[in-house]
Structures are given as structure tokens and as C-alpha cells.
Amino acid sequence: MRKLFNKKILLLLVVLFAGSCKKALEETPYSFVTPEQLGDSEEALNLWVNGVRSTFLKDGFFRFEVFNRPYETDSDDATGGAFAFDTTGAGNFASNEDIRGYWTSLYLLIARSNHAIPFIDKMENVSPELKNNAIGELNFYKAWAYFTLVRAYGGVPLIKESVVTDQKLNIPRSSIADTYAYIIEVLKLAETQLLPRTSANYKIGTISTETAKTMLAKVYLNIASAAVPNGTIKLWGGPQKNGSTRINGIEILVNKEQVDGFQGFDPTTYFTLARDKAKEVIDAADQSYLTTAGTRLGLFRNWSDVWSKNSRGRGEHLWMVYSVPGQSESGMVLTYQYNGQHNAKGEVLIGTGFYGLSDHWYNLFDSSDRRIRDGVIHKWLINNPNGNPLKRWYPQKEITADPDSIVKFGYDDPSYTWASGDQVLARVTKFSDVSDKTLRRSDAPYPFLRYSETLLIYAEAENEINGAPTAEAVAKVNFVRQRSYAPPININNYNRDTFRSFVLEERRRELALEGNRQWDLRRWGIYLPVMNAIGGLDANNINKSRERRHLLWPLPLTELDGNEAIKGNNPGW
């Protein structure tokens, strides 16, 4: 940590984008300025906040592509090219670049937030409402950063003040309980400071009090599920191949264990907190499907509307990080990585589009579900410099087992073929609607938090509190499912354990590649049995075997070398 603070904080003159949230994403110039030069005005306040926001783009989260790899790839569903999964995705955690970058970027976000808050707090020429909203946003980032850290590393050093003024560099790790206590404290503060979406001063695309409330509910849910001492969970998994042949998944029943560090928490207390906090957001939302976005909170009517360029930051999007097309420092490679970069003819360039989801994930869905009908790319052309483009189809079963495939997908050209390979994946369309698919760095935003998750948090917690699903819990799940033309579920078919399993699988369907799957496995204490049920290599020869040491990531060696208050690494590293 000493290296992190000395190099990036004590010498830091905050990197700032200019203008409002949306304008900041359109204007690429930034400059190094001192706090004294910023002044005391609404413009200065926006500069401080946008300077912190820029951490997501300019300084490592997405610019150097070291965030979504560890955030997404270590799960049973994520798969793709071996080169893209050879470190964190294959369980090779020890001191790799992504693990270091993950830690460094999160602490940089914390440090910048800590540094900006006192300067904003002293402003006298800004309305209290706007000033509190700005501080609330920075508090939210701090809390989210610590939540992200504690899930990966366990208890971490808590830096609560700006190190520029505090100068405390050697700080020991706090316990998991103390880390979560601080996260909750800061999120509670943020929810009172941030503007609700109903405020006249709320700006579309920014986070709101509903964002903080949902994040707080998610934190409570994480604690509660990790603290449950035992139980069973049924899910779709198991081996993904037999020899070189891909095979369908099977239902597996795994035993849940209490996650280490959560023994002192009462699950019922925290499930109740999670449910009640999610209910506050649900009560503030529109309970009909949205046909227009604006500042209204609620689910969009159609699945495809969720991922339209016109829907960004609206409706159910509680928190997105935006990007600027074509910019090396503020564009994201999400389209390039998940969908494939195109040429001018609309052909996918070879060697792009190398992150996706397994056949097992695809087979979780009912055939009518728009989350695979509209949410997965089924046909694409691959650029072939030596001749006509290759025509590919996904998945194999839609051709061989579904006689309606021609009608459902327009499969009117038999030259489209399925071929087993590490780029024949369930590629989601979530990152497809961008201004220019020929760019390596597009304007695809990253969807950190959506209202559909609020509904699923409520359903999961309500079930655990009551020992069985209630009508309210089932209704929340069905609200999410029916938007996607998935058949509703019947309360009479479920008890506590089977509904728990179903909600986890629904999260798997709804929130795929939005940074949730591996953390759901970890918080429920089923990460090891689920990963190891794959039997070693997945369908694309990615190593999915895991040991107990994989339950926590190793602290970066730079932290161990630079922070004298930390005496050792996590178990097994």
C-alpha cells in the first residue's frame, strides 16, 4: 500500500473531466490541477466528482482491461479462449497482473473519494442539496470499493480519511466483520445524501438514493447468505464435455457451508435487513413495465429495451459506468471482448469476441425466453482474408433439436454451421448496441446494478426469513421472468430450499456477465463443489478445478512488501 499511496496519492493532483456527467463522457480532454485552483462553485463540485469517476476509465478499471477479467471469469459459466482465461479464469491467482490491478484500482478509487470529500464539504457557494449529493456519490464509491475488496480478499485495511492529510501508510487488515460494519456505515450515509430519482435536481444517468439502498440490500444479503451454517442448493452443472464432445448439464445437489469470517452474524437479522431495504426501493419504483424511461425507476417492458443505447442510465439501470467510443483512455473493450469487433462489412474479426457463457448456461432457459432469443447472438460472419466469410451458428441444439429454429431465428441459409471451438460461445447482446462496432474501444457501458436485482434480492431474502416462499417473493421473481416471456412459477411447487435454488438460478439467467455469478457461489459457500463438479476442464479446456485456497484471493506482493502492518498472506498463498 505504501507504493500505491506514495506514487498515486501523495503526488496526485486530481485527474478531472470537465462538465456534467453526460458532458464529461463526451469531452475527452482532462488536466492536472491543484485543489486550490478549482474554487468554490457548482462547476468545481462537478470537477471533483468527475475526477473521481474518471478512475473507472482512465486509471485501470476498464482502460487496461484488468477489472472485468477477475470480476467475471472465475465461475462455472464463464468460458472462452484459453489465452483469455489463463490466469484468474483458470484459478491462477498468485500475484498476477489482474489481481494487482484489481486491488490498486479499488484503493485508488477510495483514496480519490477520501481526498475530494473534505474539499466539497467546505464549499459555501453550492446548495446543500447538491453538495450532499456529490458527497453521497463519493461515499457510495468508497463503500462499493470496500465491498468489492472484502468479497475477494477478506478483511482489508480501512482507509477512512485522505492520506494526503492523514499520512498513515502502514495500516493493518481489519476483520471481515469490521470491514462490513464500515461498508454499512458509509452506505447508510450515502443513501441519506444522494438525491432520489424523484428530485427535480436528479440528473439522468447518475446514481441515486435508490442505488445506495439497493447496494446496501446487496451487502446485507451477502452477509446473511454467507452466515447460513448449512443447507442444500440444487443447480444445473456438472461436466461440460465427454472427450472432445460437449455434453448437456445435469442437476447437481451441493451442500452449503458457512463462509469463514461470518460466524458471528445472525442470518435472519441480515436477511430481514436485506428484504426491508430492497422493499424501500420497490415501493419507490413503478410496478408496471416501463414504456418510457426518463427518471422513472422500474423494469423496461422488453428485454431488448434494457440494452438499447437510448436506455442507458434510465429505467432499471441503477448504476452504469459509461465510456466514449474510440478513445484509448475512456473507451471500453466490452464489445470487442464479448461480442467481437467488426469490420466495415459487419464481419467479426478473427481473435475477437473471446469471452462468453457455456452451453450449460444457455440450457438453463425456457425456449421462449427473450434472454436467449434476443439476449444471445445466434448468427455471425467471421472475416476470412482468404475467401468468403465463415458463417457460424450458436448453439448446436437449435439446429439439431428445434424444428422451429428456421422461423425463430431466420435460419434460412444452410451454409451457417455450428463448429466446436473456444469462440463458439453464448455471446450476450448486452454490449452490442454501440455507435460503432468497428472500434476496438466502443461506447458500451458496464451495468453494475439494475432494478431487476433489487427484486431478486427481495425474493431471496423473503424466502429465507419465512422458511418458505411467500406470494410476494414469487411475484417479484415472476415480474422479472414474465418481462422476458419466461413462464411464471407456481408457489405450490417450492419449499424454502428449492425456491432458494431457483432464485440463484434466476440470478444466473438475469444477471449473466454483470459481475455476480462467482460472488453468488462464494457468498452461499458453494463455490468449491460447483466448480469441481465440472470435473477439471470445461468444454473449452479451461481449468475449473479449485482448492480451499481459492476461497480468497492472495494479497498482491506489492502490498505485502509495502505495508509493514500486514504480516502474512491469505491461507494457501
C-alpha positions as CSV (number, residue, x, y, z in Angstrom):
1,M,0.0,0.0,0.0
2,R,2.9,2.4,0.6
3,K,3.8,2.2,-3.1
4,L,0.1,2.8,-4.0
5,F,-0.2,5.9,-1.8
6,N,3.2,7.4,-2.4
7,K,3.1,7.1,-6.1
8,K,-0.6,7.7,-6.9
9,I,-1.9,9.7,-4.0
10,L,0.7,11.9,-2.4
11,L,1.8,13.0,-5.8
12,L,-1.7,13.1,-7.0
13,L,-3.2,16.3,-8.5
14,V,-6.7,15.0,-9.2
15,V,-7.4,14.0,-12.7
16,L,-10.6,15.7,-13.8
17,F,-13.0,15.5,-16.6
18,A,-14.9,18.7,-17.4
19,G,-18.7,19.3,-17.2
20,S,-21.7,17.3,-16.1
21,C,-21.9,13.5,-16.0
22,K,-23.1,13.1,-19.6
23,K,-20.9,16.0,-20.8
24,A,-17.9,14.6,-19.1
25,L,-18.2,11.5,-21.2
26,E,-18.3,13.5,-24.4
27,E,-15.4,15.7,-23.6
28,T,-12.1,13.8,-23.6
29,P,-9.6,16.5,-22.5
30,Y,-8.6,16.4,-18.9
31,S,-5.9,18.2,-16.9
32,F,-3.9,18.1,-13.8
33,V,-5.0,20.9,-11.4
34,T,-4.5,21.6,-7.7
35,P,-7.4,21.8,-5.3
36,E,-6.9,25.5,-4.7
37,Q,-7.3,26.2,-8.5
38,L,-10.8,24.6,-8.5
39,G,-12.5,27.2,-6.4
40,D,-15.9,27.1,-4.8
41,S,-18.7,26.6,-7.2
42,E,-21.1,24.1,-8.8
43,E,-18.6,23.7,-11.6
44,A,-15.8,23.0,-9.2
45,L,-18.0,20.4,-7.4
46,N,-18.7,18.7,-10.7
47,L,-15.0,18.7,-11.5
48,W,-14.2,17.0,-8.2
49,V,-16.9,14.3,-8.7
50,N,-15.9,13.7,-12.3
51,G,-12.3,13.4,-11.3
52,V,-13.2,10.5,-9.1
53,R,-15.5,9.0,-11.7
54,S,-12.6,9.1,-14.2
55,T,-10.9,6.4,-12.1
56,F,-13.1,3.8,-13.7
57,L,-12.0,4.7,-17.2
58,K,-8.6,6.4,-17.1
59,D,-6.8,4.6,-14.3
60,G,-7.1,0.9,-14.6
61,F,-10.6,-0.5,-14.1
62,F,-11.5,-0.7,-17.8
63,R,-8.7,1.2,-19.6
64,F,-6.2,-1.6,-19.1
65,E,-8.9,-4.4,-19.1
66,V,-7.9,-5.7,-15.6
67,F,-11.2,-5.4,-13.9
68,N,-13.8,-7.5,-15.7
69,R,-11.5,-10.4,-16.1
70,P,-11.2,-11.2,-12.4
71,Y,-14.7,-9.9,-11.7
72,E,-16.3,-12.3,-14.3
73,T,-14.1,-15.2,-15.4
74,D,-13.8,-17.3,-12.3
75,S,-17.1,-19.0,-12.4
76,D,-18.8,-22.2,-13.7
77,D,-20.5,-20.3,-16.6
78,A,-17.8,-18.1,-18.0
79,T,-15.8,-19.6,-20.8
80,G,-13.8,-18.8,-23.9
81,G,-10.4,-18.7,-25.4
82,A,-7.6,-20.2,-23.2
83,F,-5.4,-17.1,-23.6
84,A,-8.2,-15.0,-22.0
85,F,-8.7,-17.4,-19.1
86,D,-5.1,-18.5,-18.4
87,T,-4.7,-16.5,-15.1
88,T,-7.7,-15.7,-12.8
89,G,-10.2,-17.6,-15.0
90,A,-8.1,-20.8,-14.6
91,G,-7.5,-20.4,-10.9
92,N,-4.0,-19.0,-11.3
93,F,-4.5,-16.2,-8.8
94,A,-1.0,-15.8,-7.4
95,S,0.3,-12.3,-7.9
96,N,-1.0,-11.9,-11.4
97,E,-1.4,-8.6,-13.1
98,D,-5.2,-8.6,-12.8
99,I,-5.2,-9.4,-9.1
100,R,-2.7,-6.5,-8.5
101,G,-4.7,-4.1,-10.7
102,Y,-7.9,-5.0,-9.0
103,W,-6.5,-4.1,-5.6
104,T,-4.8,-1.0,-6.8
105,S,-7.7,0.4,-8.8
106,L,-10.1,-0.1,-5.9
107,Y,-7.8,1.6,-3.4
108,L,-7.2,4.5,-5.9
109,L,-11.0,5.0,-6.1
110,I,-11.1,5.0,-2.3
111,A,-8.2,7.4,-2.0
112,R,-9.6,9.9,-4.5
113,S,-13.0,9.8,-2.8
114,N,-11.5,10.4,0.6
115,H,-9.4,13.3,-0.8
116,A,-12.3,15.0,-2.6
117,I,-14.9,14.8,0.2
118,P,-13.4,17.4,2.6
119,F,-12.9,20.0,-0.2
120,I,-16.5,19.6,-1.3
121,D,-17.8,19.7,2.2
122,K,-16.1,23.1,2.7
123,M,-17.9,24.7,-0.3
124,E,-20.2,27.6,0.6
125,N,-21.4,28.7,-2.8
126,V,-23.1,25.4,-3.7
127,S,-26.6,24.4,-2.4
128,P,-26.6,21.9,0.5
129,E,-28.7,19.5,-1.7
130,L,-26.1,19.4,-4.5
131,K,-23.2,19.3,-2.1
132,N,-24.7,16.4,-0.1
133,N,-25.5,14.5,-3.4
134,A,-21.9,14.8,-4.5
135,I,-20.5,13.6,-1.2
136,G,-23.1,10.8,-1.2
137,E,-21.8,9.6,-4.6
138,L,-18.3,9.5,-3.4
139,N,-19.3,7.7,-0.2
140,F,-21.1,5.2,-2.4
141,Y,-17.9,4.6,-4.4
142,K,-15.9,4.1,-1.2
143,A,-18.4,1.6,0.2
144,W,-18.7,-0.3,-3.1
145,A,-14.9,-0.5,-3.4
146,Y,-14.6,-2.0,0.1
147,F,-17.4,-4.4,-0.6
148,T,-15.6,-5.5,-3.8
149,L,-12.4,-5.9,-1.9
150,V,-13.7,-7.8,1.1
151,R,-15.5,-10.4,-1.1
152,A,-12.3,-11.1,-2.9
153,Y,-9.6,-10.8,-0.2
154,G,-11.4,-11.0,3.1
155,G,-10.7,-8.3,5.7
156,V,-8.7,-5.4,4.3
157,P,-7.0,-2.2,5.5
158,L,-9.7,0.5,6.1
159,I,-8.5,3.9,4.9
160,K,-11.2,6.3,6.2
161,E,-9.5,9.7,5.6
162,S,-7.4,11.2,2.9
163,V,-3.8,10.0,3.2
164,V,-2.6,13.4,1.9
165,T,-3.5,14.9,5.2
166,D,-3.6,11.8,7.5
167,Q,-0.2,10.4,6.3
168,K,-0.9,7.0,7.8
169,L,0.5,4.4,5.4
170,N,1.0,1.2,7.4
171,I,-2.5,0.1,8.3
172,P,-3.3,-3.5,9.3
173,R,-6.1,-5.5,7.9
174,S,-9.5,-5.2,9.6
175,S,-11.6,-8.2,10.3
176,I,-14.3,-9.2,7.9
177,A,-16.9,-8.1,10.4
178,D,-15.3,-4.7,10.9
179,T,-14.9,-4.2,7.2
180,Y,-18.6,-4.9,6.6
181,A,-19.5,-2.6,9.5
182,Y,-17.7,0.2,7.8
183,I,-19.3,-0.6,4.4
184,I,-22.7,-0.4,6.0
185,E,-21.9,2.8,7.9
186,V,-20.8,4.6,4.7
187,L,-23.7,3.2,2.6
188,K,-26.2,4.4,5.2
189,L,-24.7,7.8,5.0
190,A,-24.7,7.8,1.2
191,E,-28.4,6.8,1.0
192,T,-29.3,9.9,3.0
193,Q,-27.1,12.2,1.0
194,L,-27.9,11.1,-2.6
195,L,-30.8,12.6,-4.4
196,P,-33.8,10.3,-5.2
197,R,-34.9,9.9,-8.7
198,T,-38.0,12.0,-8.0
199,S,-35.9,15.1,-7.2
200,A,-36.0,17.9,-9.7
201,N,-32.2,18.2,-9.4
202,Y,-31.6,14.5,-10.2
203,K,-29.6,14.0,-13.4
204,I,-30.4,11.0,-15.6
205,G,-27.6,8.5,-15.7
206,T,-26.2,9.3,-12.2
207,I,-26.6,7.2,-9.1
208,S,-29.4,8.0,-6.7
209,T,-30.6,7.1,-3.2
210,E,-32.2,4.1,-4.8
211,T,-28.8,2.9,-6.0
212,A,-27.4,3.2,-2.5
213,K,-30.4,1.4,-1.0
214,T,-30.1,-1.5,-3.4
215,M,-26.3,-1.8,-2.8
216,L,-27.0,-1.8,0.9
217,A,-29.6,-4.6,0.5
218,K,-27.0,-6.5,-1.6
219,V,-24.4,-6.1,1.2
220,Y,-26.9,-7.3,3.8
221,L,-27.8,-10.3,1.6
222,N,-24.1,-11.2,1.1
223,I,-23.6,-11.3,4.9
224,A,-26.8,-13.3,5.5
225,S,-26.2,-16.0,3.0
226,A,-22.6,-16.4,4.0
227,A,-23.6,-16.8,7.6
228,V,-26.2,-19.5,7.0
229,P,-24.5,-22.5,8.6
230,N,-25.7,-25.3,6.3
231,G,-28.2,-26.3,3.7
232,T,-28.5,-27.6,0.2
233,I,-28.7,-26.0,-3.2
234,K,-29.7,-27.6,-6.4
235,L,-28.4,-26.2,-9.7
236,W,-27.6,-27.0,-13.3
237,G,-24.0,-28.0,-13.8
238,G,-21.6,-30.9,-13.8
239,P,-19.2,-32.0,-16.6
240,Q,-19.3,-30.0,-19.8
241,K,-17.7,-32.4,-22.1
242,N,-17.0,-36.1,-22.7
243,G,-13.7,-36.4,-24.5
244,S,-14.0,-33.8,-27.2
245,T,-17.8,-33.8,-27.3
246,R,-19.8,-31.1,-25.5
247,I,-22.5,-32.6,-23.2
248,N,-25.6,-31.3,-21.6
249,G,-25.6,-30.4,-17.9
250,I,-27.3,-32.3,-15.1
251,E,-29.0,-31.3,-11.9
252,I,-26.5,-31.4,-9.0
253,L,-27.2,-31.0,-5.3
254,V,-24.4,-29.3,-3.3
255,N,-24.1,-28.8,0.4
256,K,-23.7,-25.3,1.6
257,E,-21.1,-24.4,4.2
258,Q,-20.8,-21.3,6.4
259,V,-18.3,-18.9,4.9
260,D,-15.3,-18.3,7.2
261,G,-15.4,-14.9,8.9
262,F,-19.2,-14.8,9.1
263,Q,-19.7,-17.0,12.2
264,G,-20.7,-14.0,14.3
265,F,-23.6,-12.8,12.1
266,D,-27.2,-13.8,12.6
267,P,-28.6,-14.8,9.1
268,T,-32.2,-13.9,9.9
269,T,-31.3,-10.4,11.1
270,Y,-29.4,-9.7,7.9
271,F,-31.9,-11.3,5.5
272,T,-34.5,-9.1,7.2
273,L,-32.4,-6.0,6.7
274,A,-31.9,-7.0,3.0
275,R,-35.6,-7.6,2.4
276,D,-36.7,-4.4,4.0
277,K,-34.1,-2.2,2.3
278,A,-35.0,-3.7,-1.1
279,K,-38.6,-3.1,-0.3
280,E,-37.9,0.6,0.2
281,V,-36.7,0.7,-3.4
282,I,-39.5,-1.4,-4.7
283,D,-42.1,0.9,-3.0
284,A,-40.4,3.9,-4.8
285,A,-40.5,2.2,-8.2
286,D,-43.1,1.9,-10.9
287,Q,-44.6,-1.6,-10.6
288,S,-45.8,-1.6,-14.2
289,Y,-43.4,-2.3,-17.1
290,L,-41.9,0.9,-18.4
291,T,-42.5,2.0,-22.0
292,T,-40.6,5.3,-21.4
293,A,-37.5,5.8,-19.4
294,G,-36.7,9.3,-18.0
295,T,-36.1,9.3,-14.3
296,R,-38.8,6.7,-13.6
297,L,-37.5,3.5,-11.9
298,G,-38.7,0.1,-13.0
299,L,-38.3,-2.7,-15.4
300,F,-38.5,-2.0,-19.1
301,R,-41.3,-3.7,-21.0
302,N,-39.0,-5.6,-23.4
303,W,-35.7,-7.3,-22.7
304,S,-34.1,-5.7,-25.8
305,D,-35.0,-2.2,-24.5
306,V,-32.8,-2.8,-21.4
307,W,-29.7,-2.8,-23.7
308,S,-30.6,-0.2,-26.2
309,K,-28.4,2.9,-26.4
310,N,-31.4,5.0,-25.7
311,S,-32.0,3.3,-22.3
312,R,-28.6,3.8,-20.8
313,G,-28.9,5.2,-17.2
314,R,-32.6,5.1,-17.3
315,G,-35.4,2.9,-16.1
316,E,-33.9,-0.1,-14.3
317,H,-30.3,1.0,-14.6
318,L,-29.4,2.0,-11.1
319,W,-25.7,2.3,-11.9
320,M,-23.7,2.2,-15.1
321,V,-20.2,3.2,-15.9
322,Y,-20.2,4.9,-19.3
323,S,-17.5,5.2,-22.0
324,V,-16.5,7.2,-25.0
325,P,-16.1,5.5,-28.4
326,G,-12.7,5.5,-30.0
327,Q,-10.8,6.9,-27.0
328,S,-7.8,5.0,-25.7
329,E,-8.4,6.3,-22.1
330,S,-12.2,6.4,-21.9
331,G,-13.5,3.8,-24.3
332,M,-14.2,0.3,-23.2
333,V,-13.4,-3.0,-24.9
334,L,-16.5,-4.8,-23.8
335,T,-18.0,-5.1,-27.3
336,Y,-14.6,-6.2,-28.6
337,Q,-14.2,-8.8,-25.8
338,Y,-17.7,-10.2,-25.5
339,N,-19.3,-9.7,-29.0
340,G,-16.4,-9.3,-31.3
341,Q,-15.0,-6.3,-33.2
342,H,-16.5,-6.0,-36.7
343,N,-15.1,-4.8,-40.0
344,A,-17.0,-2.4,-42.3
345,K,-18.8,-5.4,-43.8
346,G,-20.2,-6.4,-40.5
347,E,-17.9,-9.5,-40.2
348,V,-16.4,-10.4,-36.8
349,L,-12.7,-10.1,-36.9
350,I,-10.8,-13.3,-36.0
351,G,-9.4,-13.3,-32.5
352,T,-12.1,-11.0,-31.0
353,G,-15.2,-11.9,-29.0
354,F,-13.5,-14.3,-26.8
355,Y,-15.5,-14.1,-23.5
356,G,-18.8,-15.8,-23.3
357,L,-21.0,-18.3,-21.5
358,S,-21.2,-22.1,-21.6
359,D,-23.8,-24.3,-23.2
360,H,-24.9,-25.2,-19.6
361,W,-25.8,-21.6,-19.0
362,Y,-27.8,-21.4,-22.3
363,N,-29.7,-24.6,-21.4
364,L,-31.0,-23.0,-18.2
365,F,-33.6,-21.1,-20.2
366,D,-37.1,-22.0,-21.5
367,S,-37.2,-21.9,-25.2
368,S,-39.5,-18.8,-25.2
369,D,-37.2,-16.7,-23.0
370,R,-36.1,-13.5,-24.7
371,R,-32.9,-13.5,-22.6
372,I,-31.6,-16.1,-25.1
373,R,-33.8,-15.3,-28.0
374,D,-32.8,-11.7,-28.1
375,G,-30.0,-11.8,-25.5
376,V,-27.7,-14.2,-27.3
377,I,-26.0,-13.8,-30.7
378,H,-27.1,-16.7,-32.8
379,K,-25.6,-16.0,-36.2
380,W,-22.4,-14.2,-37.2
381,L,-19.9,-13.9,-40.0
382,I,-16.2,-14.4,-39.3
383,N,-13.9,-12.4,-41.5
384,N,-11.8,-14.7,-43.7
385,P,-9.0,-12.9,-45.5
386,N,-8.5,-15.8,-47.9
387,G,-12.0,-16.0,-49.2
388,N,-15.7,-15.8,-48.3
389,P,-16.5,-15.2,-44.6
390,L,-17.1,-18.1,-42.4
391,K,-20.8,-18.4,-41.2
392,R,-21.3,-19.6,-37.7
393,W,-24.4,-20.5,-35.7
394,Y,-24.9,-20.9,-31.9
395,P,-25.9,-23.2,-30.3
396,Q,-25.8,-26.6,-32.0
397,K,-29.0,-27.8,-30.4
398,E,-31.2,-25.1,-32.0
399,I,-30.4,-26.6,-35.4
400,T,-30.5,-30.3,-34.5
401,A,-33.2,-30.4,-31.9
402,D,-35.6,-27.5,-32.6
403,P,-37.7,-27.8,-35.8
404,D,-38.9,-24.2,-35.4
405,S,-35.3,-22.7,-35.5
406,I,-35.8,-21.5,-39.1
407,V,-38.8,-19.4,-38.0
408,K,-37.5,-18.3,-34.7
409,F,-34.1,-17.1,-35.8
410,G,-34.4,-16.7,-39.5
411,Y,-32.2,-19.7,-40.1
412,D,-32.8,-19.6,-43.9
413,D,-29.2,-20.2,-45.0
414,P,-27.9,-23.8,-44.5
415,S,-24.4,-22.5,-45.1
416,Y,-24.4,-21.3,-41.5
417,T,-22.8,-24.1,-39.4
418,W,-22.0,-24.9,-35.8
419,A,-18.4,-25.9,-35.0
420,S,-17.0,-26.7,-31.6
421,G,-14.3,-24.2,-30.7
422,D,-13.4,-21.8,-28.0
423,Q,-15.0,-18.9,-29.9
424,V,-18.3,-20.7,-30.4
425,L,-20.0,-19.4,-27.2
426,A,-23.1,-17.9,-25.8
427,R,-22.2,-14.3,-26.6
428,V,-24.6,-12.0,-24.9
429,T,-26.0,-9.0,-26.7
430,K,-25.8,-6.7,-23.7
431,F,-22.8,-5.0,-25.1
432,S,-23.8,-5.0,-28.8
433,D,-25.8,-1.8,-29.3
434,V,-23.0,0.7,-29.7
435,S,-22.3,3.6,-32.0
436,D,-19.6,1.8,-34.0
437,K,-18.8,-1.9,-33.8
438,T,-15.7,-1.5,-35.9
439,L,-13.9,0.3,-33.0
440,R,-11.9,-1.7,-30.5
441,R,-12.9,0.7,-27.8
442,S,-16.6,1.3,-28.0
443,D,-19.2,3.3,-26.0
444,A,-20.6,0.2,-24.4
445,P,-21.3,0.9,-20.7
446,Y,-20.8,-1.5,-17.9
447,P,-24.0,-2.3,-16.0
448,F,-23.0,-2.5,-12.3
449,L,-26.5,-2.5,-10.8
450,R,-30.1,-3.0,-12.1
451,Y,-33.5,-2.9,-10.5
452,S,-34.2,-6.5,-11.5
453,E,-31.5,-7.4,-9.0
454,T,-33.4,-5.4,-6.3
455,L,-36.5,-7.6,-7.0
456,L,-34.4,-10.8,-6.8
457,I,-32.7,-9.7,-3.6
458,Y,-36.2,-9.2,-2.1
459,A,-37.4,-12.6,-3.2
460,E,-34.3,-14.4,-1.9
461,A,-34.4,-12.7,1.5
462,E,-38.1,-13.1,1.9
463,N,-37.9,-16.8,1.4
464,E,-35.2,-17.2,3.9
465,I,-37.0,-15.2,6.6
466,N,-40.2,-17.1,6.3
467,G,-38.8,-20.6,5.8
468,A,-40.8,-20.9,2.6
469,P,-41.6,-18.7,-0.4
470,T,-44.4,-16.2,0.1
471,A,-46.7,-14.9,-2.6
472,E,-44.7,-11.6,-2.5
473,A,-41.4,-13.4,-3.1
474,V,-42.8,-15.4,-6.0
475,A,-44.4,-12.3,-7.5
476,K,-41.1,-10.5,-7.6
477,V,-39.4,-13.4,-9.5
478,N,-42.3,-13.7,-11.9
479,F,-42.2,-9.9,-12.6
480,V,-38.6,-10.4,-13.8
481,R,-39.4,-13.6,-15.7
482,Q,-42.5,-12.5,-17.5
483,R,-40.8,-9.5,-18.9
484,S,-38.6,-11.9,-20.8
485,Y,-41.5,-14.2,-21.8
486,A,-40.3,-16.9,-19.4
487,P,-43.2,-18.9,-17.9
488,P,-44.2,-17.9,-14.4
489,I,-43.5,-20.2,-11.5
490,N,-46.1,-21.6,-9.1
491,I,-45.6,-21.1,-5.4
492,N,-47.1,-24.6,-4.7
493,N,-44.1,-26.2,-6.4
494,Y,-41.5,-24.8,-4.0
495,N,-40.3,-25.1,-0.4
496,R,-37.5,-23.0,1.2
497,D,-34.6,-24.9,-0.3
498,T,-36.0,-25.4,-3.8
499,F,-37.0,-21.7,-4.0
500,R,-33.6,-20.7,-2.8
501,S,-32.1,-22.7,-5.6
502,F,-34.5,-21.3,-8.1
503,V,-33.7,-17.7,-7.2
504,L,-30.0,-18.3,-7.5
505,E,-30.5,-19.8,-11.0
506,E,-32.7,-16.9,-11.9
507,R,-29.9,-14.5,-10.9
508,R,-27.7,-16.6,-13.1
509,R,-30.0,-16.1,-16.0
510,E,-30.9,-12.5,-15.5
511,L,-27.6,-11.0,-14.4
512,A,-25.2,-13.0,-16.6
513,L,-21.9,-11.3,-17.2
514,E,-22.8,-8.4,-14.9
515,G,-20.3,-9.3,-12.2
516,N,-22.4,-11.6,-10.0
517,R,-22.0,-15.3,-10.7
518,Q,-18.8,-16.1,-8.9
519,W,-19.7,-13.9,-5.9
520,D,-23.1,-15.7,-5.6
521,L,-21.3,-19.0,-5.4
522,R,-18.8,-17.7,-2.9
523,R,-21.4,-16.0,-0.6
524,W,-23.5,-19.1,-0.4
525,G,-20.5,-21.3,0.4
526,I,-20.9,-23.5,-2.7
527,Y,-18.0,-22.2,-4.9
528,L,-15.8,-25.2,-4.4
529,P,-18.4,-28.0,-5.0
530,V,-19.9,-26.2,-8.0
531,M,-16.6,-25.6,-9.7
532,N,-15.2,-29.0,-9.0
533,A,-18.4,-30.7,-10.3
534,I,-17.3,-29.7,-13.8
535,G,-14.6,-32.3,-13.4
536,G,-11.5,-30.4,-14.3
537,L,-11.6,-28.8,-17.8
538,D,-14.8,-27.2,-19.2
539,A,-15.9,-27.5,-22.8
540,N,-13.2,-25.1,-23.9
541,N,-10.5,-26.7,-21.9
542,I,-10.4,-24.0,-19.2
543,N,-9.3,-25.3,-15.8
544,K,-12.2,-25.1,-13.4
545,S,-10.7,-27.2,-10.6
546,R,-10.4,-25.2,-7.3
547,E,-8.9,-25.8,-3.8
548,R,-9.7,-24.2,-0.5
549,R,-7.0,-21.5,-1.0
550,H,-9.1,-20.2,-3.9
551,L,-11.9,-19.1,-1.5
552,L,-9.9,-15.9,-1.0
553,W,-7.5,-14.2,-3.4
554,P,-3.9,-13.6,-2.5
555,L,-2.9,-10.1,-1.4
556,P,-0.7,-8.5,-4.1
557,L,3.0,-8.9,-3.3
558,T,3.4,-5.1,-3.7
559,E,1.1,-4.7,-0.7
560,L,2.9,-7.2,1.4
561,D,6.2,-5.6,0.6
562,G,5.0,-2.0,1.2
563,N,2.7,-2.3,4.2
564,E,4.6,-3.3,7.3
565,A,1.4,-3.8,9.3
566,I,0.4,-6.8,7.2
567,K,2.4,-9.9,8.3
568,G,1.2,-12.6,6.0
569,N,-1.0,-13.6,3.1
570,N,-4.3,-15.4,2.8
571,P,-4.3,-19.1,3.6
572,G,-2.5,-21.2,0.9
573,W,-0.8,-18.3,-0.9
